[in-house]
Amino acid sequence: MEQERKVPSMRRGKHQKPLTSELFKLGAKPPTLKPESKPEEAEPQATTPKILTPTYPGLLGNETLAQDFLKEFTQADSDIRRDNILLNGLRTLKFSKLKPDMTLITSFMFIAKDKPQTLSSPKVFETILSFLKKEPFKKQSPVLHIFISNLILEILLKSSDWPELIAHYYIDDAMGDRVWVDLPSCRKFVLNILTAFGHNSTLIRNEIEEQEQSLSTQANSEFIFPSCEVSLRFTPPVLSSIKKYVVTSVNEALQKRQMVSIPKSLSMFLRIACCYPELRLTISKHFEIWLGGLKPPKPLLDLLNTLVSVCEAPEDTDTITTLITMRLKTPQYIAAMQILVRTKENLALCFKQIVLNELSSRKKQ
């Protein structure tokens, strides 16, 4: 009877704690629980299984990692197969805009270095260009823009026949949010695009030289290709079409809103657009309103100084006349007029216009 009474006292209930404190005091090891002793932990695993998602969903149709992406590409036995692999990889990067995978990016850069012609197929290259397209209300990682711009630069490194769509995407971003056009690591790509805007213009040449000097003083990014040189990248027919697109875009932007002030991004792009004489006249007509504020912003003053520095008589007679007839007495305006009369032709035209203005005002009196 005594043994029967002791047996129940040594057993523990199902929900009671083991005697770990007494065991540790005696120097013994804690008991190891067998899998059968955990029915409560096994049941949740069966009801809510953990789903393993691939690192690159949709890539090659399975859970291929980025290291296998390059292996699959090199082992592809046809152009169609290679295009499908590249398209799936680009689609994966597009879905992960905020956190692009660096391993997959490195794989594409290796392909661009080793076999750039494989990225030049129409479908693949069109998908690559789509990364530069302006997408409102959607954020993208700067790393992705740096990667895409330099990937395009590597693909078209030896080409002088760049597609017009590249310039269109640049114009849209430069006049809008300037998501990638101001990134230092995209500078080489942007400088080659700038050759499309008045490549014979002194303004564009000076702009390219200044940015190249500032770029050489900065530390090179891992995506930049220093061997690339800035040269004319567009054919004459494409240059003519780009000019029409710039003129249309600027006129629509200025006519859409009768602006008392001008956005910073637009004023920065108008500095480039000053290479076209017809746009110089359009821009000059708005300065009397833009400079009416007490403290004009620096981008606007830079635009004014750029405009007066490229005006030359007799080609810009109407533009110079518009600038002279403004009723402004601000120090910034006076300093700009001093730049305007830097040549004899401009000085003679300004003097003639001032005399005509005085005579017309006296006749009215």
C-alpha positions in Angstrom: 0.0 0.0 0.0 2.9 2.4 0.7 4.3 1.8 -2.8 0.9 2.4 -4.4 0.7 5.7 -2.5 4.2 6.8 -3.6 3.7 6.2 -7.3 1.1 8.8 -7.9 3.0 11.4 -5.9 6.1 11.0 -8.2 4.1 11.4 -11.4 3.4 14.8 -12.8 0.3 15.9 -14.6 0.2 16.7 -18.2 0.2 20.4 -17.6 2.6 20.5 -14.7 6.2 21.8 -15.0 9.1 19.3 -14.8 11.3 19.3 -11.8 14.1 21.2 -13.6 15.2 23.2 -10.5 15.8 20.0 -8.5 17.6 18.3 -11.3 20.0 21.3 -11.8 20.7 21.4 -8.1 21.8 17.8 -8.2 24.0 18.5 -11.3 21.9 16.4 -13.6 21.0 17.3 -17.2 17.5 18.6 -18.1 15.3 16.0 -19.6 15.0 16.0 -23.4 11.5 16.0 -24.7 10.7 13.5 -27.5 8.8 14.6 -30.5 5.8 12.6 -29.3 5.7 14.7 -26.1 4.8 17.9 -28.1 1.4 17.3 -29.7 0.4 20.9 -29.1 3.4 22.2 -31.2 2.8 19.8 -34.1 -0.8 20.7 -34.6 -0.2 24.4 -35.5 2.4 23.4 -38.1 0.0 21.2 -39.8 -2.8 23.8 -39.9 -0.6 26.8 -40.9 2.2 25.5 -43.1 5.1 27.9 -43.9 5.1 28.6 -47.6 8.5 29.1 -49.1 8.5 31.8 -51.8 11.3 31.9 -54.4 13.7 34.7 -54.3 12.7 35.7 -57.8 9.1 34.8 -58.4 8.4 34.1 -62.0 12.0 33.8 -63.0 12.4 30.9 -65.4 9.1 29.4 -64.0 10.7 27.9 -60.9 12.6 28.9 -57.7 15.8 29.6 -59.5 18.3 31.8 -57.5 20.2 34.6 -59.1 23.3 32.5 -59.3 21.5 30.0 -61.4 20.1 32.8 -63.6 23.4 33.4 -65.3 24.0 29.6 -65.6 20.6 29.1 -67.3 21.4 32.0 -69.6 24.7 30.7 -70.7 23.3 27.2 -71.3 20.4 28.4 -73.4 20.4 26.8 -76.8 18.4 29.3 -78.8 17.8 33.1 -79.0 14.1 32.7 -78.1 15.1 30.9 -74.9 17.7 33.5 -74.0 15.2 36.3 -74.6 12.6 34.6 -72.3 15.2 34.3 -69.6 16.2 38.0 -69.9 12.6 39.1 -70.0 11.7 37.1 -66.9 14.8 38.6 -65.1 13.8 42.2 -66.1 10.2 41.5 -65.0 11.5 40.4 -61.6 13.5 43.6 -61.2 10.5 45.7 -62.2 8.4 44.0 -59.5 11.0 44.7 -56.8 11.5 48.4 -57.5 12.3 49.5 -54.0 14.6 46.7 -53.2 16.2 45.3 -56.4 18.4 42.3 -55.9 22.1 43.2 -56.4 23.0 39.6 -57.5 20.6 39.7 -60.4 21.7 43.2 -61.3 25.3 42.0 -61.3 24.3 39.1 -63.6 22.9 41.6 -66.1 25.9 43.7 -66.0 28.1 40.7 -66.7 25.9 39.8 -69.7 26.2 43.4 -70.9 30.0 43.3 -70.7 30.4 39.8 -72.2 27.5 39.6 -74.7 25.9 43.0 -75.2 24.3 41.9 -78.5 22.0 39.5 -76.6 20.4 42.5 -74.9 19.8 44.3 -78.2 16.9 42.2 -79.3 13.7 44.3 -79.9 11.7 42.8 -77.0 14.5 42.8 -74.5 15.7 46.3 -75.3 12.2 47.8 -75.3 11.7 46.3 -71.8 14.9 47.8 -70.6 13.9 51.2 -71.9 10.6 51.0 -70.1 12.4 51.4 -66.8 13.2 55.0 -67.7 9.5 55.8 -68.4 7.9 58.2 -66.0 5.4 56.4 -63.7 3.4 58.8 -61.5 2.8 57.8 -57.9 5.3 54.9 -58.1 8.6 55.1 -56.3 11.7 53.3 -57.5 15.1 52.7 -56.0 17.9 55.0 -57.3 20.0 51.8 -57.6 17.6 50.6 -60.3 17.8 53.8 -62.3 21.6 53.8 -62.0 21.7 50.1 -63.2 19.3 50.7 -66.1 21.0 53.9 -67.4 24.5 52.3 -67.4 23.2 49.1 -68.8 21.8 51.0 -71.8 25.0 52.9 -72.1 27.0 49.6 -72.2 24.7 48.1 -74.8 24.9 51.2 -77.0 28.5 52.0 -76.3 29.7 51.9 -79.9 26.4 53.0 -81.5 25.7 56.5 -83.0 22.1 55.7 -83.8 20.3 55.8 -80.4 16.5 55.4 -80.4 14.5 58.6 -80.1 12.6 57.2 -77.2 15.6 57.6 -74.9 15.5 61.4 -75.5 11.7 61.4 -74.9 12.1 59.7 -71.5 14.8 62.2 -70.6 12.7 65.2 -71.5 9.7 63.8 -69.5 11.8 63.2 -66.4 13.8 66.5 -66.7 10.6 68.5 -66.9 8.9 66.5 -64.1 10.3 65.0 -60.9 13.9 64.6 -62.2 14.0 61.1 -60.7 17.2 59.9 -62.5 18.5 62.8 -64.6 20.3 64.4 -61.7 21.8 61.2 -60.2 25.6 61.5 -60.3 26.0 57.9 -61.4 23.8 58.5 -64.4 25.8 61.5 -65.5 27.6 59.7 -68.4 24.4 58.5 -69.8 22.7 61.9 -69.5 25.7 63.7 -71.1 25.4 61.5 -74.2 21.7 62.3 -74.4 22.4 66.0 -74.2 24.2 65.8 -77.5 20.7 65.6 -79.1 19.9 69.2 -78.0 21.7 71.5 -80.3 24.9 69.5 -80.6 26.5 72.4 -82.5 25.4 74.9 -79.8 28.1 76.5 -77.6 25.6 76.2 -74.7 25.4 72.4 -74.9 29.2 72.0 -75.4 29.9 74.1 -72.3 27.3 72.3 -70.3 28.8 68.9 -71.2 32.4 70.1 -70.5 31.4 71.5 -67.1 29.6 68.3 -66.1 32.4 66.1 -67.3 34.9 68.0 -65.1 32.7 67.7 -62.1 32.2 64.0 -62.8 36.0 63.4 -63.0 36.4 64.8 -59.5 33.9 62.4 -57.9 34.4 58.9 -56.9 33.4 56.4 -59.6 30.4 54.3 -58.8 30.4 50.6 -59.3 28.0 51.0 -62.2 29.8 53.7 -64.1 31.9 52.9 -67.1 34.7 55.5 -67.2 35.9 54.3 -70.7 32.7 55.7 -72.3 33.2 59.0 -74.2 30.5 61.6 -74.8 29.8 61.9 -78.5 26.9 62.6 -80.9 24.5 59.6 -80.5 21.6 60.5 -82.7 21.2 60.7 -86.5 20.1 63.9 -88.2 16.5 62.7 -88.8 16.2 61.8 -85.1 17.6 65.1 -84.1 15.0 67.0 -86.1 12.2 64.9 -84.5 13.6 65.5 -81.0 13.6 69.2 -81.6 10.0 69.1 -82.6 9.2 67.1 -79.4 11.1 69.6 -77.2 9.3 72.6 -78.8 5.9 71.0 -78.4 6.6 69.9 -74.8 7.8 73.4 -73.7 5.0 75.2 -75.4 2.4 73.0 -73.8 4.0 73.3 -70.4 4.1 77.2 -70.6 0.6 77.5 -72.0 -1.0 74.9 -69.7 -0.7 77.2 -66.7 -0.2 80.9 -66.8 2.4 80.7 -64.1 3.3 83.5 -61.8 6.2 81.3 -60.7 8.0 78.6 -62.5 8.8 75.1 -61.1 12.4 74.4 -60.4 12.5 71.3 -62.7 11.0 73.2 -65.6 13.4 76.2 -65.2 16.4 73.7 -65.1 15.3 72.0 -68.4 14.6 75.4 -70.1 18.3 76.1 -69.7 18.9 73.3 -72.1 16.0 74.3 -74.3 17.6 77.7 -74.8 19.7 76.2 -77.6 16.7 76.5 -79.9 16.1 80.1 -81.1 12.3 79.7 -81.4 12.1 78.7 -77.8 14.3 81.6 -76.6 11.6 84.0 -77.8 8.9 82.0 -76.1 10.8 81.9 -72.8 11.7 85.6 -72.9 8.0 86.6 -72.9 7.4 85.1 -69.5 10.3 86.7 -67.6 8.5 89.9 -66.7 6.0 87.9 -64.7 8.5 85.4 -63.3 10.9 88.1 -62.1 8.1 90.2 -60.5 8.7 88.5 -57.1 10.7 90.0 -54.3 13.3 87.3 -54.3 13.6 85.3 -57.6 14.9 81.7 -57.0 18.3 80.7 -58.1 17.2 78.3 -60.9 15.2 81.1 -62.5 18.2 83.5 -62.3 20.4 80.8 -63.9 17.8 80.5 -66.7 17.9 84.3 -67.3 21.7 84.4 -67.4 21.7 81.4 -69.8 19.2 83.1 -72.0 21.0 86.4 -72.3 24.4 84.6 -72.8 23.2 82.8 -75.9 21.2 85.6 -77.6 23.0 87.0 -80.6 21.8 89.6 -83.1 20.4 89.5 -85.8 19.2 86.0 -85.2 17.6 86.8 -81.8 16.4 90.3 -82.6 12.9 89.7 -81.4 14.1 88.0 -78.2 16.5 90.9 -77.4 13.8 93.4 -78.1 11.5 91.6 -75.7 14.1 91.5 -72.9 14.9 95.2 -73.3 11.3 96.4 -73.2 10.7 94.8 -69.8 9.8 97.3 -67.0 12.1 95.8 -64.4 14.7 97.6 -62.2 15.9 94.7 -60.1 19.6 94.1 -59.6 19.4 90.7 -61.2 17.7 92.1 -64.3 20.4 94.9 -64.7 23.2 92.3 -64.3 21.6 90.2 -67.0 21.4 93.1 -69.4 25.1 93.7 -68.9 25.7 90.2 -70.1 23.3 90.8 -73.1 25.3 93.7 -74.5 28.6 91.8 -74.6 28.9 92.0 -78.4 28.8 95.0 -80.7 25.8 93.7 -82.5 23.8 93.2 -79.4 24.8 96.6 -78.0 23.8 98.4 -81.2 20.4 96.6 -81.2 19.8 97.4 -77.5 20.7 101.0 -78.0 18.4 101.3 -81.0 15.6 99.7 -79.2 16.0 102.0 -76.1 15.9 105.1 -78.3 12.7 103.8 -80.1 11.1 103.1 -76.7 11.8 106.7 -75.5 10.6 108.3 -78.7 7.3 106.3 -78.6 6.7 107.1 -75.0 7.1 110.9 -75.7 4.7 110.7 -78.6 2.1 109.2 -76.4 2.6 112.1 -73.9 
